[in-house]
Amino acid sequence: VGINQFMSSVQSILLTFPQERDVFLKEYSGRVYGVVPYFVAKNIPEIPFQLIFLILFSVIAYHGTGLRESGEHFLWFIYCFAEIS
């Protein structure tokens, strides 16, 4: 389950960059922006979507596997999944 969560978050980044590579190289060579601002601007808008899917997947997986019905344990479960992805 954890590997699935990790691979889905990594795959979205790996599939997007080759499509935007030419534009990035053109703008980088023109000194429009650097690597760090590009990386930050690319990843910050994706954070809310990652969190929504992380929580939705955690709710389904946690209750589907019949783990302890405790809020503290559920929050630890979400925290562990966030660390993996």
Backbone hydrogen bonds, N-H to C=O, Kabsch-Sander energy under -0.5 kcal/mol:
donor,donor_aa,acceptor,acceptor_aa,energy
5,Q,1,V,-1.9
6,F,2,G,-2.3
7,M,3,I,-2.8
8,S,4,N,-2.0
9,S,5,Q,-1.5
10,V,6,F,-2.1
11,Q,7,M,-2.6
12,S,8,S,-1.1
13,I,9,S,-0.8
14,L,10,V,-2.4
15,L,11,Q,-2.1
16,T,12,S,-0.9
17,F,13,I,-1.9
19,Q,16,T,-0.6
20,E,16,T,-1.2
20,E,17,F,-0.6
21,R,17,F,-0.9
24,F,20,E,-2.5
25,L,21,R,-2.8
26,K,22,D,-2.1
27,E,23,V,-2.5
28,Y,24,F,-2.8
29,S,25,L,-2.4
30,G,26,K,-1.4
31,R,28,Y,-1.3
32,V,27,E,-2.8
33,Y,27,E,-0.6
38,Y,34,G,-1.4
39,F,35,V,-2.7
40,V,36,V,-2.7
41,A,37,P,-2.6
42,K,38,Y,-1.9
43,N,39,F,-1.9
44,I,40,V,-2.4
46,E,43,N,-0.6
47,I,43,N,-0.7
47,I,44,I,-1.1
50,Q,46,E,-2.4
51,L,47,I,-2.5
52,I,48,P,-2.3
53,F,49,F,-2.4
54,L,50,Q,-2.3
55,I,51,L,-2.6
56,L,52,I,-2.6
57,F,53,F,-2.6
58,S,54,L,-2.2
59,V,55,I,-2.5
60,I,56,L,-1.9
61,A,57,F,-2.8
62,Y,58,S,-2.9
63,H,59,V,-1.9
64,G,60,I,-2.0
65,T,61,A,-1.5
67,L,62,Y,-1.7
70,S,68,R,-1.7
74,F,70,S,-2.1
75,L,71,G,-2.3
76,W,72,E,-1.9
77,F,73,H,-2.1
78,I,74,F,-2.3
79,Y,75,L,-2.5
80,C,76,W,-2.5
81,F,77,F,-2.0
82,A,78,I,-2.5
83,E,79,Y,-2.1
84,I,80,C,-1.7
85,S,81,F,-2.3
